[in-house]
Amino acid sequence: MSNPMVAVGPDAVVGAVVRLLTPPLCELYAVLMRAGVVVVVVDD
């Protein structure tokens, strides 16, 4: 049997992984910011 990932292509796989992981990462980032763990530094 062939690997279905190869048929789809690496870009599609990476895109799917990013779409799956982005919401939880954003949620985690928001929680950390509210907790004061993550500090956003803006250099002007």
C-alpha positions as CSV (number, residue, x, y, z in Angstrom):
1,M,0.0,0.0,0.0
2,S,1.2,3.5,-0.8
3,N,1.5,6.2,1.8
4,P,-1.4,8.6,1.4
5,M,0.7,11.5,2.7
6,V,3.0,11.3,-0.3
7,A,0.0,11.5,-2.7
8,V,-1.3,14.7,-1.0
9,G,2.1,16.5,-0.9
10,P,4.0,18.0,1.9
11,D,2.5,21.5,1.6
12,A,-1.0,20.2,2.0
13,V,0.1,18.2,5.1
14,V,1.8,21.2,6.7
15,G,-1.2,23.4,6.0
16,A,-3.5,20.8,7.6
17,V,-1.3,20.5,10.7
18,V,-1.1,24.3,11.0
19,R,-4.9,24.6,10.7
20,L,-5.4,21.9,13.4
21,L,-2.8,23.4,15.8
22,T,-3.5,27.1,15.4
23,P,-6.7,27.4,17.6
24,P,-5.2,25.7,20.6
25,L,-2.0,27.6,20.3
26,C,-3.9,30.9,20.2
27,E,-6.0,29.9,23.2
28,L,-2.9,28.9,25.1
29,Y,-1.2,32.2,24.2
30,A,-4.3,34.2,25.4
31,V,-4.4,32.3,28.7
32,L,-0.6,32.9,29.3
33,M,-1.0,36.6,28.5
34,R,-3.9,36.9,30.9
35,A,-1.8,35.1,33.6
36,G,1.0,37.6,32.9
37,V,3.4,34.8,31.9
38,V,3.8,36.1,28.3
39,V,4.9,39.7,28.0
40,V,4.6,41.4,24.6
41,V,7.5,43.7,24.0
42,V,7.2,46.3,21.3
43,D,10.4,48.0,20.2
44,D,9.8,51.4,18.5
